[in-house]
Amino acid sequence: MRTIRRRDVLKTAAAAVAGGAAGNALLAQAQAPQRTPFTVAATFIPIAGSGEFFPVRRIYCIGRNYAAHAREMGSDPTREPPFFFQKPTDAIQIAPPGETIDHPYPTLTKNYHYEVELVAALAKGGRDIPVERALELVFGYTVGLDMTRRDLQRAMGDEKKPWEIGKSFDRSAVLGPLQPSSKVGHFAQGVIWLKVNGQTKQNANLNQMIWNVAEQVSNLSRAFELMPGDIIYSGTPENVGPVVKGDIMDAHIDGLPDLRVKVV
């Protein structure tokens, strides 16, 4: 098995810029398919109304983006700048509209929480994107659930350790097919709610977000170079809470298809 190291790639790029037969040969070698001992499956989200799929590069999530939720999590929303964490791409579980999907109750937790969120998907990237241009990057939207092992998240937080184990696990990023923004527009307001077994648990409006989608994209682009294929979970309203096996969750955002998920 042949491995190309980062310094070799940089040398290749330099040679290609310089031009000539040697540079072209190195560039062709670097771009050739690489032999690997195994393959890793890519992650895709269906694009509604088409036979196409959206390839996922990274999953960003913003924390405590509704004032009431920030308070219920013990934070002061008037002083806290936006902060972000990530989930692995294979955390995604697709929930087709009109279907009830089975969602496995995860291991290690006894306090498993729902968080309904607007999800934005980017088809363009960049650094230091101004707010007024940020929505140009957004390809589409969908409804998502940021499922959370709350007891593990809190335990890690109390110990001043990363709480990735509470957020970044299998099937913790439930979402529906992407609805292109060219068809549904952009979402500055609209009712967002979640029900468990028919009882409303979360109920708010997207205009209550502390940082709207454009501001989230702009802030993210200062910390990371955003790329096509990035998706952003834009935060959840207050009244997050637990579910157990057998519970059915219905998630809704005005203008987008609902999700229905059964915990098994």
VEXGUMAR-660675 format. One line per 8 residues: number of its first residue (from 1); their letters; for each residue x, z, y of N, C-alpha, C. Coordinates in steps of 0.2 Angstrom, whole numbers, plus 5000, padded with zeros to 4 digits. Each point is the difference from the previous one (the first is absolute). Example, Ala and Ser with C-alpha at 12.3 -4.5 7.8 and 13.67 -1.06 7.14 Angstrom:
1 = as = 5066,5039,4972,4996,5000,5006,5004,5000,5006; 4998,4996,5005,5004,5001,5006,4996,5003,5005 .
REM end
This chain:
1 = mrtirrrd = 5004,5000,4994,4996,5000,5006,5004,5000,5006; 4999,4996,5005,5004,4999,5006,4996,5004,5006; 5004,5003,5004,4998,5004,5005,5003,4998,5007; 4996,4999,5005,5003,4998,5006,4999,5006,5005; 5006,5003,5002,5000,5006,5004,4999,4998,5008; 4998,5005,5004,4998,4999,5007,5006,4996,5003; 5006,5002,4999,5006,4997,5004,5001,4993,4998; 4998,4998,4994,5000,4993,4998,4995,4996,5003 .
9 = vlktaaaa = 4994,5003,5001,4995,4997,5004,5002,4999,5007; 5003,5005,5003,5002,4999,5007,5006,4994,5001; 5004,5000,4995,5005,4995,5000,4997,4993,4999; 4995,5000,4995,4997,4994,4999,4997,4997,5007; 4996,5005,5003,4997,4998,5006,5005,4997,5006; 5005,5004,5000,5006,4998,5005,5002,4993,4998; 5001,4999,4994,5003,4993,4998,4995,4995,5001; 4994,5001,4999,4995,4995,5001,4999,4999,5008 .
17 = vaggaagn = 5001,5005,5004,5000,4999,5007,5006,4995,5002; 5005,5002,4997,5006,4996,5002,5000,4992,4998; 4995,4999,4994,4999,4994,4998,5005,4997,4995; 5000,4994,4998,5005,4998,4995,4997,5000,4993; 5004,4997,4996,4998,4999,4993,5000,5007,4996; 5006,5004,5002,5000,5007,4997,4995,5004,5002; 4998,5000,5006,4994,5004,5002,4994,4998,4997; 4999,4994,5000,4993,4998,4997,5000,5001,4992 .
25 = allaqaqa = 5006,5000,4997,5000,5002,4993,4998,5007,4999; 5003,5005,5004,4999,5007,5000,4993,5001,5001; 4997,4997,5005,4993,5001,5002,4995,4998,4994; 5002,4994,4997,4996,4998,4994,5000,5005,4994; 5006,5003,4999,5001,5005,4995,4996,5006,5001; 5000,5003,5007,4996,5006,5001,4993,4999,5000; 4997,4993,5001,4993,4999,5000,4998,4998,4993; 5004,4999,4995,4998,4998,4993,4997,5006,4997 .
33 = pqrtpftv = 4995,4999,4996,4996,5005,4996,5005,5005,4996; 4999,5006,5001,5005,5005,4997,4997,5002,4993; 5005,5001,4995,4998,5002,4994,4999,5008,5000; 4995,5002,4997,4999,5008,5000,4998,5002,4993; 5001,5006,4998,4998,5003,4994,4993,5001,4999; 4996,5000,5005,4993,5001,4999,4997,4997,5007; 4993,5000,5000,4997,4997,5006,4995,5006,5003; 4999,5000,5006,4996,5005,5003,4994,4997,5004 .
41 = aatfipia = 4994,5002,4998,4994,4996,5002,5000,5001,5008; 4998,4995,5003,4998,5000,5007,4993,5003,5001; 4999,5002,5006,4993,5003,5002,4996,4996,5005; 4994,4998,4998,4996,4996,5004,4993,5003,5001; 4997,4998,5006,4993,5002,5002,4996,4993,5001; 4995,5000,4996,4996,4994,5001,4998,4999,5007; 4999,4993,5003,4998,4999,5006,4993,4997,5000; 4995,5003,5003,4993,4999,4999,4998,4993,5002 .
49 = gsgeffpv = 4996,4996,4996,4998,4994,5002,5005,4994,4999; 5005,5002,4996,5005,4995,4998,5003,5001,4993; 5004,4996,4997,5003,5001,4994,5007,5003,5001; 5002,5002,5006,5006,5002,5002,5001,5007,4999; 5006,5003,5000,5002,5007,4999,5005,5001,5006; 5000,5006,5002,5004,5003,5005,5006,5004,4997; 5006,4998,5000,5006,5003,4997,5002,5007,5004; 5000,5005,4997,5001,5007,5003,5008,5001,5000 .
57 = rriycigr = 5003,5001,5006,5007,5002,5001,5001,5008,5000; 4996,5003,5005,5000,5007,5001,4994,5003,5002; 4998,5006,4998,4994,5004,5002,5002,5005,5005; 4998,5000,5006,5001,5005,5005,4994,5004,5001; 5000,5006,5001,4994,5005,5001,5002,5004,5006; 4995,5000,5005,5001,5005,5006,4996,5006,4998; 5003,5006,5002,4998,5006,4999,4996,5003,5006; 4994,5004,4998,4997,5004,5005,4998,4996,5007 .
65 = nyaahare = 4997,4994,4998,4998,4996,5006,4993,5000,5003; 4996,5005,4997,4994,5002,5004,5001,5007,5002; 4998,5002,5006,5001,5007,5003,4997,5005,4995; 4994,5000,4998,4997,5005,4996,5004,5001,4993; 5002,4994,4997,5004,5001,4994,5006,5003,5001; 5004,4998,5006,5006,5004,5001,4999,5007,5001; 4995,5002,5003,4998,5008,5001,4999,5003,4993; 4996,4996,4996,4999,5003,4993,5006,5001,4996 .
73 = mgsdptre = 5005,4996,5001,5006,5000,4997,5006,5005,5003; 4997,5003,5005,5005,5005,5004,5004,4997,5005; 4999,4994,5003,5004,4997,5005,4996,5000,5006; 5004,4999,5006,4997,4999,5006,5001,4993,5003; 4994,4996,5000,5000,4993,5001,5002,4998,5007; 5000,5005,5005,5001,4999,5007,5008,4999,5001; 5004,5003,4995,5007,5000,5001,5004,4996,4995; 4997,4998,4995,5004,4997,4994,5000,4992,5001 .
81 = ppfffqkp = 5006,4997,5000,5001,4993,5000,4998,4997,4993; 4998,4994,4999,4998,4997,4994,5006,5001,4995; 4998,5001,4993,5006,5000,4995,4997,4997,4994; 5005,4997,4996,4998,4996,4995,5003,5002,4993; 4997,4998,4995,5003,5000,4993,4999,4994,4996; 5003,4999,4994,4999,4994,4997,4997,5002,4993; 4997,4995,4997,4998,5000,4992,5003,4994,4997; 5002,5001,4994,5002,4994,4996,4995,4995,4999 .
89 = tdaiqiap = 5002,4993,5000,4995,4995,5000,4996,5000,4993; 5003,5003,4995,4996,5000,4994,4995,5006,5000; 4999,5004,5005,4995,5005,5001,4993,4996,5001; 5000,4994,5002,4994,4997,5001,4995,4999,4994; 4994,5001,5001,4995,4999,4996,4994,4996,5003; 4998,4994,4998,4995,4996,5003,4993,5002,4998; 4996,5001,5005,4993,5001,4999,4996,4994,5002; 4998,4996,4996,4996,4994,5002,4993,5002,5003 .
97 = pgetidhp = 4997,4997,5005,4994,5002,5003,4994,4999,4994; 4996,5004,5000,4994,5000,4996,5001,5003,4993; 5007,5002,4999,5001,5003,4993,5002,5007,5001; 4999,5004,4995,5002,5007,4999,5006,5000,4996; 5006,5002,5003,5006,5000,4996,5002,5007,4997; 5003,5000,4995,5002,5007,4997,5007,5001,5003; 5001,5006,5003,5006,5003,5003,5002,5006,4996; 5006,5000,4997,5002,5005,4996,5002,5006,5004 .
105 = yptltkny = 4997,5006,4998,5002,5007,5003,5008,5000,4998; 5004,5001,5005,5007,5001,4999,5003,5006,4997; 5006,5000,4997,5003,5006,4997,5002,5005,5006; 5002,5006,4998,5003,5005,5003,4996,5003,5006; 4994,4998,5001,4996,5002,5006,4994,5004,4998; 4998,5005,5003,4993,5003,5000,4996,5000,5006; 5003,4996,5005,4996,4999,5006,5001,4993,5003; 4996,4996,4997,5001,4992,5002,4995,4998,5005 .
113 = hyevelva = 5003,4997,5006,4996,4999,5006,4999,4993,5001; 4994,4998,5003,4999,4993,5003,5002,5000,5007; 5002,4994,5003,5001,4999,5007,4998,4993,5001; 4994,4998,5003,4998,4993,5002,5004,4998,5006; 5002,4993,5000,5004,4998,5005,4999,4992,5001; 5001,4998,5006,5001,4993,5002,5007,4998,4998; 5000,4994,4996,5007,4997,4998,5001,4994,5004; 5005,4999,5003,5002,4994,5003,5006,4996,4997 .
121 = alakggrd = 5000,4994,4999,5005,4996,4996,5003,4995,5005; 5007,5000,5000,5004,4996,5005,5002,4993,4996; 5000,4995,5004,5002,4993,4998,5006,4998,5004; 5002,5004,5005,5006,4999,5004,5003,5006,5001; 5007,5000,5002,5004,5006,5001,5003,5000,5007; 5005,5005,5000,5004,5000,5006,5002,5007,5002; 5004,5001,5005,5003,5006,5002,4997,5001,5007; 4999,5007,5002,4998,5001,5007,4994,4996,5003 .
129 = ipverale = 4995,5000,4996,4994,4996,5002,4996,5003,5005; 4999,4997,5006,4996,5003,5005,4993,5001,4998; 4996,5005,5002,4993,5001,4998,4996,4994,5001; 5001,4997,5006,4995,4994,5002,5001,4994,4995; 5006,5000,4996,5001,4995,4995,4999,5002,4993; 4999,5006,4999,5000,5003,4993,4995,4997,4995; 4994,4999,5003,4995,4997,4996,5001,4993,4997; 5005,4997,5004,5002,4993,4997,5003,5000,4993 .
137 = lvfgytvg = 5002,5006,4998,5003,5000,4994,4995,5002,4994; 4994,5002,5002,4995,5002,4995,4997,4994,4997; 5000,4999,4993,4997,4995,4997,4993,5002,4998; 4999,5006,4998,4993,5002,4998,4999,5008,4999; 4994,5002,4998,4999,5007,4999,4996,5001,4994; 5000,5006,4997,4995,5002,4995,4999,5008,5000; 4996,5002,4996,4999,5007,4999,5005,5003,4995; 5003,5006,5001,5004,5003,4996,4999,5007,4999 .
145 = ldmtrrdl = 5002,5003,4994,5001,5007,4998,5007,5002,5000; 5002,5005,5004,5007,5003,4999,4999,5006,4996; 5000,4999,4993,4999,5006,4996,5006,5005,5000; 4998,5006,4999,5006,5005,5002,4999,5006,4995; 5006,5002,4997,5000,5006,4996,5002,5006,5005; 4995,5002,5003,5000,5005,5006,5004,5006,4998; 4999,5003,4994,5004,5006,4998,5007,4999,5000; 5002,4994,4997,5008,4998,5000,5002,4999,5007 .
153 = qramgdek = 4996,4996,5004,5002,4999,5007,5002,5006,5004; 4995,5005,4999,5001,5006,5004,5005,5004,4998; 5001,5000,4993,5006,5004,4997,5006,4998,5003; 5001,4993,5000,5007,4997,5002,5001,5002,5007; 4994,4999,5004,5001,5002,5007,5002,5007,5002; 4997,5004,4996,5001,5007,5001,5008,5002,4998; 5003,4996,4996,5007,5001,4998,5004,4995,5004; 4998,4997,5005,5004,4996,5005,5003,4994,4995 .
161 = kpweigks = 4996,4998,4995,5003,4994,4996,4995,4994,5002; 5003,4994,4998,4996,4994,5001,4993,5001,4996; 4995,4998,5002,4993,5000,4996,4998,4993,4997; 5005,4996,4999,4999,4994,4997,4996,5001,4993; 5001,5005,4996,4997,5001,4994,4992,5001,5001; 4998,5002,5006,4993,5001,5001,4997,4993,5002; 5003,4995,5002,4998,4994,5003,5001,4994,4997; 5006,5000,4997,5003,4993,4998,5000,5000,4992 .
169 = fdrsavlg = 4994,4999,4997,5000,5000,4993,4995,4995,4997; 5000,4999,4994,4996,4994,4997,4993,5000,5003; 4997,4994,5002,4994,4999,5002,4997,5004,5006; 5005,5002,5004,4998,5005,5006,4998,4995,5006; 5001,4994,4999,4998,4995,5006,4995,4996,4998; 4993,5002,5000,4995,4996,4998,4997,4996,5006; 4999,4994,4999,4997,4995,5005,4997,4994,4997; 4996,4997,5005,4996,4994,4998,5004,4994,5002 .
177 = plqpsskv = 4997,4994,4998,5003,4994,5002,5001,4999,5008; 5005,4997,5002,5001,4999,5008,4995,4995,5003; 4997,5002,5005,4996,4996,5004,5004,4997,5006; 5001,4994,5000,5004,4997,5006,4997,5002,5007; 5005,5002,5004,4998,5001,5007,4997,4994,5004; 5002,4994,4997,4997,4994,5003,4992,5000,4999; 4998,5003,4995,4993,5001,4999,4996,5006,5002; 5004,5006,4999,4996,5006,5002,5002,5003,5006 .
185 = ghfaqgvi = 5006,4997,5004,5002,5003,5006,5004,5006,4999; 5002,5003,5005,5004,5006,5000,4995,5006,5001; 5002,5006,4998,4996,5006,5000,5002,5005,5005; 4997,5001,5005,5001,5005,5005,4995,5006,4999; 4995,4998,4998,4994,5005,4998,4996,4998,4994; 4996,5005,4998,4996,4999,4995,4999,5006,4995; 4995,5001,4997,4999,5006,4996,5004,5000,4994; 5003,5005,4998,5004,5001,4994,4998,5006,4997 .
193 = wlkvngqt = 4998,5000,4993,4997,5005,4997,5002,5000,4992; 5000,5006,4997,5001,5000,4993,4995,5005,4997; 4997,4998,4994,4995,5004,4997,5003,5002,4993; 4998,5006,4998,5001,5002,4993,4994,5002,4996; 4998,4996,4995,4994,5001,4996,4994,4999,5005; 5000,4996,5005,4995,4999,5005,5000,5004,5006; 5004,5005,5000,5000,5005,5005,5006,4998,5005; 4998,5000,5007,5005,4998,5005,5005,5005,5001 .
201 = kqnanlnq = 5006,4999,4999,5006,5004,5001,5004,4999,5006; 5002,4994,5002,5003,4998,5006,4996,4995,5003; 4999,5001,5007,4996,4996,5004,5003,5000,5007; 5003,4994,5003,5003,5000,5006,4999,4993,5003; 5004,4998,5005,5000,4993,5003,5007,4999,5001; 5002,4993,4999,5007,4998,5001,5003,5001,5007; 4995,5000,5005,5002,5001,5006,5003,5008,5002; 4999,5004,4994,5003,5007,5001,5007,5000,4997 .
209 = miwnvaeq = 5003,4995,4998,5007,5000,4998,5004,5001,5006; 5005,5005,5000,5005,5001,5005,5004,4994,5002; 5003,4997,4995,5004,4994,5001,4996,4994,4996; 4998,4995,5004,4996,4994,4997,5005,4996,4996; 4997,4995,4997,5004,4996,4996,5006,4996,5004; 4999,4998,5006,5005,4997,5004,5005,5004,5001; 4999,5007,5002,5005,5005,5002,5004,5002,4993; 4996,5000,4995,5004,5002,4994,5005,4994,4998 .
217 = vsnlsraf = 4998,4994,5000,5005,4994,4999,5006,5001,5005; 4998,5001,5006,5006,5000,5005,5004,5006,4999; 4998,5006,4998,5004,5006,4999,5004,4999,4993; 4997,4997,4995,5003,4999,4994,5006,4995,5001; 4999,4995,5004,5005,4995,5001,5006,5002,5004; 5000,5006,5003,5006,5004,5003,5004,5003,4995; 4997,5002,4994,5004,5004,4995,5002,4995,4994; 4996,4995,4999,5001,4995,4995,5000,4993,5002 .
225 = elmpgdii = 5003,4995,4997,4999,4993,5001,4994,4998,4996; 4994,4999,5003,4994,4998,4996,5001,4993,4998; 4997,4999,4994,5000,4994,4997,4993,4997,4997; 4999,4994,4999,4994,4998,4997,5000,5003,4993; 4994,5002,4998,4999,5004,4994,4999,5007,5001; 5002,5003,5006,4999,5007,5001,4992,5002,5001; 4998,5005,4997,4993,5003,5002,5001,5007,5003; 4995,5002,5004,5000,5006,5003,4993,5004,4999 .
233 = ysgtpenv = 5000,5005,4997,4995,5005,4999,4999,5004,5007; 4995,4999,5003,5000,5002,5007,4997,5007,5002; 5000,5005,4995,4998,5007,5001,4992,5001,4998; 4999,5006,4998,4993,5002,4998,4997,5005,5005; 4993,5000,5000,4997,5005,5004,5000,5007,4997; 4997,5005,5003,4999,5007,4997,4996,5000,4994; 5000,5006,4997,4996,5002,4994,5002,4996,4994; 5007,5000,4999,5003,4998,4994,4998,5006,4995 .
241 = gpvvkgdi = 5000,4998,4993,4998,5005,4996,5001,4997,4993; 4998,5005,4995,5002,4998,4993,4995,4996,4996; 5002,4997,4995,4996,4996,4995,5002,5003,4993; 4996,4999,4995,5001,5002,4993,4998,4994,4996; 5002,5000,4993,4998,4995,4996,4992,4999,5000; 4998,4994,5000,4992,4999,5000,4998,4999,5007; 5003,5002,5005,4998,4998,5007,5000,4993,5002; 4996,4998,5004,5000,4993,5002,5001,5000,5008 .
249 = mdahidgl = 5004,4996,5002,5002,5000,5008,4998,4993,5002; 4996,5000,5006,4998,4994,5003,5003,5000,5007; 5004,4995,5002,5004,5000,5006,4997,4994,5004; 5000,5001,5007,4996,4995,5004,5004,5000,5007; 5001,4994,5003,5002,4998,5007,4995,4995,5002; 4997,5000,5006,4996,4995,5002,5004,4994,5001; 4996,4994,4997,5003,4994,5000,5005,4998,4994; 5000,5004,4996,5005,4999,4994,4996,5002,4993 .
257 = pdlrvkvv = 5001,4997,4995,4997,5002,4993,5001,5007,4998; 4995,5003,4998,5001,5007,4997,5004,5000,4994; 5003,5006,4998,5003,5001,4994,4996,5006,4996; 5001,4999,4994,4997,5005,4995,5004,5002,4995; 5002,5006,4999,5005,5002,4995,4998,5006,4996; 5001,5000,4994,4998,5006,4995,5006,5003,4998; 5001,5006,5001,5005,5004,4997,4999,5001,4993; 5005,4998,4996,5000,5001,4992,5006,5004,4998 .
REM end
